[in-house]
Amino acid sequence: MHKVADGAKALYQAEDDVMRFAAVKQLMNDGIWESAEGKILKRRMEIEEAMKHVNDTIVPDYSKPMSQLALTLRDSGVVPFMSWTYYSTPILIKQLSEHPTRVMAIAAAWYGLDRLFGVDPYDDESMPKGFAEQRVAVGREGDKVTGLRVSSMIPHIQLVNPANTFLEPLTSGIPQTMLGEATNYNFYFRKPITTKEGGEGAYHRVKDAVQNALPSPDVIDKAYNLAESKLLDKETRRRDRVFEPRTPAQEAASFFVNLQTYDVSNNRERMRKDKATSKRNDKKWDKKTDEAMRKMERIFQ
């Protein structure tokens, strides 16, 4: 079991290693722009300096020791991505404090691209939660908006929405995921995993658990999803009315780029229903609270 876990861990970290290698090579070959004596100059780095620069500002160094609390949270599965959060948080804070204009520029650029397609990534009625720090709109046909996942392409894109970034690790642990599967609820997106019932609903929940709670290699999940898109019809694969099932072409492209299509009008309708339900629940709670307070007053009178 340890060999399987170690293999899955190495495969998962391979993406970071590729990014780290590319960044170090770029700093050694092309250099970095720096300000010196009132001039902006480009300076190439030696490999040791380049590696330190990348580890301190771009891709975390996972070989550094972690606190016992962080290790416990990671190894228990409560916060399986604790390593990323633990090592990347100082980098994110440093970027925010030292280069606030860069962060604002990234957020403004992404927001501008989304607005070109008529969506507001920070409005839950426009796009589902998590869209802003994970995707950018690249196409639209009527109420169907297609987003490209850029969170794995651009370092620290999560800075465009820090609140959701720090919330995600707390809702993606194995216990949280399994509880969500049992109750048919996604704690991060704050919505049901599937609106389907019976056999189809059970299938969607089991698939979600396997692909999100277990350390299965990403390439296996993508291969399965591609085969599924060929064998099952669109409505059978549909979990809800907001997330459109990927087409076979999108599933094939997912080995290189991750595309997801959303139904904006259905998302808006779902959010309005959720808000109306929340208001009704709040009124019921207020009523029960008032009744309890009146009873307490009568007791002490």
C-alpha positions as CSV (number, residue, x, y, z in Angstrom):
1,M,0.0,0.0,0.0
2,H,2.9,2.3,0.8
3,K,4.3,1.7,-2.7
4,V,1.0,2.6,-4.3
5,A,0.8,5.8,-2.1
6,D,4.3,6.8,-3.0
7,G,3.7,6.2,-6.7
8,A,0.6,8.3,-6.6
9,K,2.4,11.0,-4.7
10,A,5.3,11.1,-7.2
11,L,2.9,11.2,-10.1
12,Y,1.0,14.1,-8.6
13,Q,4.1,16.1,-7.8
14,A,5.5,15.5,-11.4
15,E,3.4,18.4,-12.6
16,D,5.1,20.7,-10.1
17,D,8.5,19.3,-11.0
18,V,7.9,20.1,-14.7
19,M,6.9,23.7,-13.8
20,R,9.9,24.0,-11.5
21,F,12.3,22.7,-14.2
22,A,10.9,25.1,-16.8
23,A,11.1,28.1,-14.5
24,V,14.8,27.3,-13.5
25,K,15.7,26.9,-17.2
26,Q,14.1,30.2,-18.1
27,L,16.0,32.0,-15.3
28,M,19.3,30.5,-16.4
29,N,18.8,31.1,-20.1
30,D,16.9,34.3,-20.3
31,G,17.5,35.8,-16.8
32,I,15.3,38.1,-14.7
33,W,14.6,41.8,-15.0
34,E,16.0,43.8,-12.0
35,S,16.3,47.4,-11.0
36,A,19.9,48.5,-10.4
37,E,21.3,52.0,-10.1
38,G,18.2,53.5,-11.6
39,K,18.3,51.2,-14.6
40,I,16.2,48.1,-15.5
41,L,18.6,45.3,-16.4
42,K,18.3,41.7,-17.3
43,R,20.5,39.3,-15.3
44,R,21.0,35.5,-15.8
45,M,21.1,33.3,-12.8
46,E,23.3,30.4,-11.9
47,I,21.5,27.1,-11.2
48,E,21.7,27.4,-7.4
49,E,20.3,30.9,-7.3
50,A,17.6,30.0,-9.9
51,M,16.4,27.0,-7.9
52,K,16.2,29.1,-4.7
53,H,14.3,31.9,-6.5
54,V,11.8,29.4,-7.9
55,N,11.4,27.6,-4.6
56,D,10.9,30.9,-2.7
57,T,8.6,32.7,-5.2
58,I,6.9,30.2,-7.6
59,V,6.8,26.5,-6.8
60,P,7.1,25.4,-3.1
61,D,10.0,23.1,-2.0
62,Y,8.2,20.1,-0.5
63,S,11.5,18.7,0.9
64,K,11.4,21.3,3.8
65,P,10.2,20.0,7.1
66,M,6.5,20.4,8.1
67,S,5.1,20.9,11.6
68,Q,3.6,17.9,13.4
69,L,0.1,19.3,13.2
70,A,0.4,19.8,9.4
71,L,1.7,16.3,9.0
72,T,-1.1,14.9,11.1
73,L,-3.8,16.7,9.1
74,R,-2.2,15.5,5.8
75,D,-1.5,11.9,6.7
76,S,-5.0,11.5,8.3
77,G,-6.6,12.5,5.0
78,V,-8.5,15.4,6.7
79,V,-6.6,17.9,4.7
80,P,-4.8,15.8,2.0
81,F,-3.5,18.8,0.1
82,M,-2.0,20.3,3.3
83,S,1.5,20.2,1.8
84,W,0.5,22.7,-0.9
85,T,-1.3,25.0,1.6
86,Y,1.5,24.8,4.1
87,Y,4.3,25.6,1.7
88,S,2.5,27.9,-0.7
89,T,0.8,30.2,1.9
90,P,4.0,32.1,2.7
91,I,4.7,32.6,-1.0
92,L,1.1,33.9,-1.6
93,I,1.4,36.3,1.3
94,K,4.8,37.5,0.1
95,Q,3.4,38.1,-3.4
96,L,0.5,40.0,-2.0
97,S,2.7,42.2,0.2
98,E,5.6,42.8,-2.2
99,H,3.8,42.9,-5.5
100,P,0.2,44.0,-5.0
101,T,0.0,45.6,-8.5
102,R,0.9,42.2,-10.1
103,V,-1.9,40.5,-8.2
104,M,-4.3,43.2,-9.2
105,A,-3.2,43.0,-12.9
106,I,-3.8,39.3,-13.0
107,A,-7.2,39.6,-11.4
108,A,-8.1,42.5,-13.8
109,A,-7.0,40.6,-16.9
110,W,-8.9,37.5,-15.9
111,Y,-12.0,39.6,-15.0
112,G,-11.8,41.4,-18.4
113,L,-11.6,38.1,-20.3
114,D,-14.6,36.8,-18.5
115,R,-16.6,40.0,-19.1
116,L,-16.0,39.6,-22.8
117,F,-18.2,36.6,-22.7
118,G,-20.8,38.3,-20.4
119,V,-20.1,36.6,-17.2
120,D,-19.0,37.8,-13.7
121,P,-16.7,35.2,-12.1
122,Y,-17.3,36.8,-8.6
123,D,-21.1,36.6,-8.9
124,D,-22.5,33.3,-7.8
125,E,-25.6,33.9,-9.8
126,S,-23.5,34.3,-12.9
127,M,-20.9,31.5,-12.6
128,P,-20.6,28.6,-10.1
129,K,-18.4,29.1,-7.0
130,G,-14.7,28.5,-7.6
131,F,-14.8,29.6,-11.2
132,A,-12.8,32.8,-10.6
133,E,-9.7,31.1,-9.2
134,Q,-9.8,28.1,-11.4
135,R,-11.0,29.0,-14.9
136,V,-11.4,31.8,-17.5
137,A,-14.2,32.0,-20.0
138,V,-13.0,31.1,-23.6
139,G,-16.4,30.7,-25.4
140,R,-20.1,31.2,-25.2
141,E,-23.1,29.9,-27.1
142,G,-26.3,31.3,-25.8
143,D,-26.5,30.5,-22.1
144,K,-23.7,27.9,-22.4
145,V,-20.3,29.3,-21.2
146,T,-17.1,27.3,-21.7
147,G,-14.3,27.8,-19.2
148,L,-10.6,26.8,-19.5
149,R,-8.9,25.6,-16.3
150,V,-5.9,27.8,-15.8
151,S,-5.2,27.1,-12.1
152,S,-2.6,24.5,-13.0
153,M,-1.0,26.6,-15.7
154,I,-0.3,29.9,-14.0
155,P,1.5,30.0,-10.6
156,H,-0.6,31.7,-7.8
157,I,-3.7,32.3,-10.0
158,Q,-5.5,31.6,-6.7
159,L,-4.6,35.1,-5.6
160,V,-7.6,36.4,-7.6
161,N,-9.9,34.9,-5.0
162,P,-7.9,34.1,-1.8
163,A,-10.9,33.3,0.4
164,N,-12.0,30.3,-1.7
165,T,-8.4,29.2,-2.1
166,F,-7.9,28.7,1.7
167,L,-11.4,27.2,2.0
168,E,-10.8,24.5,-0.5
169,P,-8.3,22.3,1.5
170,L,-10.7,22.3,4.5
171,T,-13.5,20.9,2.4
172,S,-11.6,18.4,0.2
173,G,-10.4,15.9,2.8
174,I,-11.2,12.2,2.7
175,P,-13.6,12.3,5.7
176,Q,-15.4,15.4,4.3
177,T,-15.6,13.9,0.8
178,M,-17.0,10.6,2.2
179,L,-19.5,12.4,4.3
180,G,-20.5,14.4,1.2
181,E,-21.0,11.2,-0.7
182,A,-23.1,9.7,2.0
183,T,-25.3,12.9,2.2
184,N,-25.1,13.7,-1.5
185,Y,-23.5,17.1,-0.8
186,N,-20.4,18.9,-2.1
187,F,-19.2,21.1,0.8
188,Y,-16.9,23.2,-1.4
189,F,-19.5,24.1,-4.1
190,R,-22.3,24.0,-1.5
191,K,-24.6,22.1,-3.7
192,P,-25.7,18.4,-4.2
193,I,-23.2,16.2,-5.9
194,T,-26.0,15.0,-8.3
195,T,-29.7,15.7,-8.7
196,K,-30.2,12.2,-10.0
197,E,-31.7,9.5,-7.8
198,G,-31.7,5.7,-7.9
199,G,-29.1,3.8,-9.8
200,E,-27.9,6.8,-11.8
201,G,-27.5,9.0,-8.7
202,A,-25.6,6.2,-6.9
203,Y,-23.3,5.8,-9.9
204,H,-22.5,9.5,-10.0
205,R,-21.7,9.6,-6.3
206,V,-19.5,6.5,-6.4
207,K,-17.6,7.9,-9.4
208,D,-17.2,11.2,-7.6
209,A,-15.8,9.5,-4.5
210,V,-13.3,7.4,-6.5
211,Q,-12.0,10.3,-8.5
212,N,-11.9,12.8,-5.7
213,A,-11.3,10.9,-2.5
214,L,-9.0,8.2,-3.6
215,P,-5.4,8.8,-4.9
216,S,-6.1,7.5,-8.4
217,P,-3.7,8.9,-11.1
218,D,-5.3,11.7,-13.0
219,V,-4.6,10.0,-16.4
220,I,-6.7,7.0,-15.4
221,D,-9.6,9.3,-14.4
222,K,-9.3,11.1,-17.7
223,A,-9.2,7.8,-19.7
224,Y,-12.3,6.5,-17.9
225,N,-14.2,9.8,-18.5
226,L,-13.3,9.6,-22.2
227,A,-14.6,6.0,-22.5
228,E,-17.7,7.0,-20.6
229,S,-18.4,9.9,-23.0
230,K,-18.3,7.4,-25.8
231,L,-20.5,4.7,-24.2
232,L,-23.1,6.7,-22.3
233,D,-25.5,9.3,-23.6
234,K,-25.4,12.9,-22.5
235,E,-28.4,12.8,-20.2
236,T,-27.2,9.7,-18.4
237,R,-23.9,11.4,-17.7
238,R,-25.5,14.7,-16.6
239,R,-25.2,15.3,-12.8
240,D,-27.3,18.5,-12.7
241,R,-28.5,21.3,-14.9
242,V,-25.6,23.6,-14.4
243,F,-22.5,21.5,-15.2
244,E,-22.8,20.3,-18.8
245,P,-21.4,16.8,-19.4
246,R,-18.2,17.1,-21.4
247,T,-18.4,16.1,-25.0
248,P,-16.0,13.3,-26.3
249,A,-13.9,16.0,-27.9
250,Q,-13.6,17.9,-24.6
251,E,-12.7,14.6,-22.7
252,A,-10.0,13.9,-25.3
253,A,-8.7,17.4,-25.0
254,S,-8.6,17.1,-21.2
255,F,-5.3,15.2,-21.4
256,F,-3.8,18.5,-22.4
257,V,-6.3,21.2,-21.5
258,N,-9.3,21.1,-19.1
259,L,-12.6,22.5,-20.6
260,Q,-15.9,22.7,-18.8
261,T,-19.2,24.1,-20.1
262,Y,-21.8,25.7,-17.7
263,D,-25.4,26.7,-18.2
264,V,-25.6,30.2,-16.9
265,S,-29.4,30.5,-16.8
266,N,-29.8,27.2,-14.8
267,N,-27.0,28.3,-12.4
268,R,-28.9,31.6,-11.8
269,E,-32.1,29.8,-11.2
270,R,-30.5,27.4,-8.8
271,M,-28.9,30.2,-6.8
272,R,-32.2,32.0,-6.6
273,K,-33.9,28.9,-5.3
274,D,-31.1,28.3,-2.8
275,K,-31.4,31.9,-1.5
276,A,-35.2,31.7,-1.2
277,T,-34.8,28.4,0.7
278,S,-32.2,30.0,3.0
279,K,-34.5,32.9,3.7
280,R,-37.3,30.6,4.6
281,N,-35.1,28.6,6.9
282,D,-33.8,31.8,8.5
283,K,-37.4,32.9,9.2
284,K,-38.3,29.5,10.7
285,W,-35.2,29.8,12.9
286,D,-36.1,33.3,14.0
287,K,-39.6,32.2,14.8
288,K,-38.3,29.3,16.9
289,T,-35.9,31.6,18.7
290,D,-38.6,34.1,19.5
291,E,-40.8,31.4,20.9
292,A,-38.0,30.1,23.0
293,M,-37.3,33.6,24.4
294,R,-41.0,34.1,25.3
295,K,-41.0,30.8,27.2
296,M,-37.9,31.9,29.1
297,E,-39.5,35.2,30.0
298,R,-42.6,33.4,31.3
299,I,-40.5,31.1,33.4
300,F,-38.6,34.0,35.1
301,Q,-41.6,36.2,35.6
